Amino acid sequence: MNRITEFLTWLGRKKPTVQDINQANEGINLNYYFEELQKMVVILSSPADAQIEAMGYGNVGEEMAIDFNMSYPDKKAELTEAGLITKAEVAALEELDASFPDSKVVDEDFWFDQQRLYTDPYWEIIRNKAMAARTAMGLAEVRLKVVVDEGKPDENGLQMIRIQIRLEGIEK
């Protein structure tokens, strides 16, 4: 039994309608975007080493910007309407979103050069705005837990690397 059918059965319905399933899926998907938003705010507020560890290989700056964009500006209305983010959190997230420089201010390497995560003042501005959003969202006392699973190479010698990111409370 999948999660949706299980939930609908719990509600007392024997046979879910297509509308029921679509509604339940929307809620599950929205929670996914909310969890991704939380992770991205914590990642963006973290030092460069932690950002690289969390985002893995490739264009870390670009990936962070894309992932943030998919979880906040693209889903802002739905997250707000569902009550998953408050007005104060939206204000902090708007400041974070506005802190990403456009192509008139930075060159293309800003997004692709990992060294720039350590040295470019714009990344420090983004981290500071992300920390303000992190605090507004009640995430100041969580940390990233990154689990890297390097699978075995397949018959062609290709190796799948899976990175799982979790937020954990900080033990006091």
C-alpha positions in Angstrom: 0.0 0.0 0.0 1.5 3.4 -1.0 1.5 6.5 1.3 -1.4 8.1 -0.5 -3.7 5.0 -0.3 -2.6 4.5 3.3 -3.5 8.1 4.2 -6.9 8.0 2.4 -7.7 4.6 4.1 -6.9 6.3 7.4 -9.4 9.0 6.5 -12.0 6.2 6.1 -12.4 6.1 2.4 -12.3 2.7 0.8 -11.6 3.7 -2.8 -9.8 6.9 -3.4 -10.9 9.0 -6.4 -8.4 10.5 -8.9 -9.1 13.9 -7.3 -8.2 12.5 -3.8 -4.9 11.1 -5.1 -4.0 14.3 -6.9 -4.8 16.4 -3.8 -2.7 14.1 -1.6 0.2 14.2 -4.2 0.1 18.0 -4.2 0.5 18.0 -0.4 3.4 15.5 -0.5 5.1 17.5 -3.3 4.7 20.8 -1.4 6.3 19.2 1.7 9.1 18.0 -0.5 9.8 21.6 -1.7 9.5 22.9 1.9 12.1 20.4 3.1 14.4 21.3 0.1 14.0 25.0 0.9 15.1 24.3 4.5 18.1 22.4 3.3 19.1 25.0 0.8 18.9 27.8 3.4 21.1 25.8 5.7 23.5 25.0 2.8 23.6 28.6 1.6 24.4 29.9 5.1 27.2 27.4 5.5 31.0 27.9 4.9 32.3 27.1 1.4 33.7 23.7 2.5 30.3 22.6 3.8 28.6 23.9 0.6 31.0 21.9 -1.6 30.5 18.8 0.6 26.7 19.1 0.5 26.4 19.9 -3.2 29.0 17.3 -4.4 30.8 17.6 -7.6 30.3 20.0 -10.5 29.2 23.6 -10.5 28.4 24.1 -6.8 27.5 27.8 -7.0 25.2 27.2 -10.0 23.6 24.2 -8.4 22.9 26.0 -5.1 21.2 28.9 -7.0 19.1 26.5 -9.1 18.1 24.4 -6.2 17.1 27.5 -4.1 15.2 28.9 -7.1 13.2 25.7 -7.5 12.3 25.5 -3.8 11.5 29.1 -3.1 10.7 31.7 -5.8 9.1 29.0 -7.9 7.0 27.7 -4.9 6.6 30.9 -2.8 2.9 31.3 -3.4 2.0 27.7 -2.6 4.3 27.5 0.4 2.8 30.7 1.8 -0.8 29.7 1.1 -0.3 26.4 2.8 1.1 28.1 5.9 4.5 26.5 5.6 6.3 29.8 5.6 5.3 32.9 7.5 5.4 36.6 6.5 8.6 37.1 8.5 10.2 34.1 6.8 9.1 35.4 3.4 10.7 38.7 4.1 14.0 37.0 5.0 13.8 34.7 2.0 13.1 37.7 -0.3 16.3 39.4 0.9 18.2 36.1 0.3 16.7 35.8 -3.2 17.7 39.4 -3.9 21.2 38.9 -2.8 22.0 36.6 -5.8 23.9 38.8 -8.2 22.8 39.1 -11.8 25.1 38.8 -14.9 25.6 42.6 -15.0 27.4 42.4 -11.6 29.4 39.2 -11.8 31.0 37.2 -14.6 30.0 33.6 -15.5 32.9 32.1 -13.5 31.1 33.4 -10.3 28.7 30.4 -10.7 31.2 27.8 -11.9 34.5 28.4 -10.1 34.5 26.7 -6.7 37.4 28.9 -5.5 35.1 31.9 -5.7 32.9 30.3 -3.0 35.9 31.1 -0.7 37.0 34.4 -2.0 34.2 36.3 -3.7 32.5 38.9 -1.4 29.1 38.2 -3.1 29.2 34.7 -1.7 29.7 36.1 1.8 26.7 38.4 1.3 24.6 35.4 0.2 25.8 33.5 3.3 24.8 36.3 5.6 21.4 36.7 4.0 20.9 32.9 4.2 21.9 33.0 7.9 19.2 35.6 8.5 16.6 33.4 6.7 17.9 30.4 8.6 17.3 32.2 11.9 13.9 33.5 10.8 12.9 29.9 9.9 14.0 28.5 13.2 16.9 26.6 11.7 19.8 28.2 13.6 20.2 25.1 15.8 20.4 22.5 13.0 23.3 21.2 11.1 23.9 19.4 7.8 24.5 15.7 7.8 25.9 14.7 4.4 26.0 11.0 3.6 28.0 10.0 0.4 27.3 6.6 -1.1 29.8 5.7 -3.7 28.3 2.7 -5.5 30.3 0.1 -7.2 31.3 0.7 -10.9 29.0 -0.9 -13.4 30.1 -3.1 -16.3 31.1 0.0 -18.2 33.2 1.3 -15.3 30.8 4.1 -14.5 30.2 4.7 -10.8 27.1 6.3 -9.4 27.6 8.6 -6.5 24.6 9.4 -4.3 24.6 12.3 -1.9 22.0 12.4 0.8 21.5 15.6 2.8 19.7 15.7 6.1 19.2 18.3 8.8 19.8 17.3 12.3 19.4 19.1 15.6 22.6 20.3 17.3 23.2 18.4 20.6 23.8 20.8 23.5 
